[in-house]
Amino acid sequence: MVLTPFEAGEAAGIFNLLLVDETHRLNQRANQPSGVLNNKFSDITIELFGADDYSKTQLLDTEQSIRPADLPLELLSALIAETRASERHF
């Protein structure tokens, strides 16, 4: 399957493995290209985590960060450290 980040977030099933290409296009909560996507960001976060938590983001490769909505380096570094510590970093 080839999905957008929003389609993956709205998918009914659970993924055992999710490969992400073009990670530099993933982002954090910010003004999306359309109003519908702004609502989807909130709806998906509530569905996945039970509340509209602004700390939840899409993942990003910091080496390709170019937009204000891109994830901060500190956040991504912490996520990478966490996945390495739990032996889930590939």
C-alpha positions in Angstrom: 0.0 0.0 0.0 1.1 3.5 -0.7 -0.5 6.0 1.7 -0.2 9.7 2.6 0.6 10.4 6.3 -3.1 11.3 6.8 -4.3 8.0 5.1 -1.9 6.0 7.3 -3.3 7.8 10.4 -6.9 7.1 9.4 -6.3 3.4 8.4 -8.5 1.0 10.3 -5.9 -1.7 10.9 -2.7 -1.8 12.9 0.7 -1.8 11.1 3.4 -4.2 12.2 5.9 -2.3 10.0 5.5 1.0 8.3 8.2 2.2 5.9 8.3 5.9 5.3 9.8 7.5 2.2 10.1 11.2 1.8 10.2 11.7 5.5 11.2 15.3 5.0 7.6 16.0 4.1 6.2 14.8 7.4 5.5 17.6 9.9 4.1 18.8 13.2 0.9 20.6 14.0 0.8 23.7 11.9 -1.4 25.3 9.3 -1.9 22.6 6.7 -2.3 23.2 3.0 -6.1 23.0 3.4 -8.6 23.4 6.2 -9.7 19.8 5.8 -6.2 18.6 6.7 -6.1 20.9 9.8 -9.2 19.0 11.0 -7.8 15.6 10.1 -4.6 16.3 12.1 -6.8 16.8 15.2 -9.2 13.9 14.4 -6.3 11.4 13.8 -4.5 12.4 17.0 -7.7 12.0 19.0 -8.4 8.5 17.5 -4.8 7.3 18.0 -4.1 8.8 21.4 -7.5 9.6 23.0 -7.0 13.4 23.1 -5.9 16.2 20.8 -2.3 16.3 22.0 -0.2 19.0 20.4 3.0 17.1 21.3 2.1 14.3 18.7 3.8 14.8 15.3 4.5 13.1 12.1 8.1 12.0 12.0 10.9 13.9 10.1 14.4 13.5 8.8 16.1 16.5 10.3 18.7 16.6 7.5 16.0 17.6 5.1 14.1 20.1 7.3 13.2 23.2 5.2 9.8 24.5 6.5 8.6 26.1 9.7 6.2 23.2 10.3 9.0 20.7 10.2 9.8 19.0 13.5 12.4 20.5 15.8 15.8 18.8 15.9 15.6 18.3 19.7 12.3 16.4 19.4 13.6 14.1 16.6 16.8 13.5 18.4 14.9 12.4 21.5 12.7 10.0 19.5 15.8 8.5 17.8 17.5 8.0 21.2 14.3 6.3 22.6 14.0 3.9 19.7 17.7 3.0 19.9 17.5 2.4 23.6 14.5 0.0 23.0 16.3 -1.7 20.1 13.6 -0.5 17.6 15.7 1.8 15.5 16.3 0.6 12.0 
